[in-house]
């Protein structure tokens, strides 16, 4: 009996390294996982990669756009309203949990 693939939020830390990002995209393309991300997550890995590796911002935006094109269902929207009610040791990670909270309430 087939089952739905697990939903996995791809946070900036796993989208930052080239080879890991490619592997994770391949897993989602082949329906081994259901990838999820937000524009905030994309902004973070793009900003950090451009700053630390000197890769042109436009090139990274093109990469993001290609990722979104091949996995259009990965975009999570309207997660921000769930973020304020969440408490985590690192407040900067609330957006990841907020995405899951939004999904659970649908």
N, C-alpha and C positions, 0 to 999 in steps of 0.2 A: 504494500500500500504506500503510495507516494505521500509525502508531507511537504508543507511549505518550508522553504529554507529559513533558517534563523535570521532575524533582523539584527543587523550589526551597524552601530554608529561608527563611522570612520572619522575619528577626531583628527585634529591638525597634526598631532605627533606621529600618526601612522601615514599621513599623506605627504609629509615632509620628505622622507627618503624615497628617492626615485624607484629603486627596485621593489621596495615594499608597496609603494603606491601602485605600481604596475601589477604586482601579484594580486593585491586586493581588488583591483578593478577586474582582472581576469576571473577571480572567484565569483564576483557578482554577475559578470557577463554570462557565465556558465551556470547561473542559478544555484550555486552552492551556498551563497548567502544573499540576503536582501540588504544591500548597502543603503545607508542613510547618511545625509550630511546637511548642513545649512550653509547659507552664504557667509555667516560669521566664521564657520570652520574653514571654509575656503579662504576667506580674507586673512585668517591667522597664518596658515601654512604658506600662502603666497608671500605675505609680508615678511615672514621670518626667513624664507628661502632666498628671497631677493636681497635681504639685508646681509645675510651671512655668507652666501655663495656668489653674490654679484650677478645672479641670473636676471636678465631684463624682466621687469614686471609684465610687460606686454606678452612675452613668451609664456610666462606662467599663467596668465589669464587665458591664453589660447589653450593651454593644457586643461585648465578648469572647464572651459567651454566644451572641449572634446569629451571630457568625463561626463558632463551633464548631458551631452547629446547621446552618448551610448547608454547612459543609465538615467533616463528622465524621471523615473519613479523614485530616485534616491533623494530628491530635494524635499526637505521638511520645511513647511511654512507654518506660521502662526504659533510658534512654540514659545515666544517671548512672554506671553501672559501667564505661563506656568512657572516661570523662572523665579519670581519673587517669593513664592511660598516654599522654596527648597533651601535646605541647609546642608552644606557639605564642608569638609575640612578646607578645601580650596574653592572659594567662591567663584573662581574663574571657570570651574568645571560644571557649574549649575546648568549651563545651556545644554549639555549632553543629556543630563537627567530630565530636563524639561522637555526635550524631544520625545523621550520615552513616555513621559506623563501624558503628553498630548496624544500620542498614538494609543495609549491604553484607554483614554476617554472617548475615542472615536467609536 
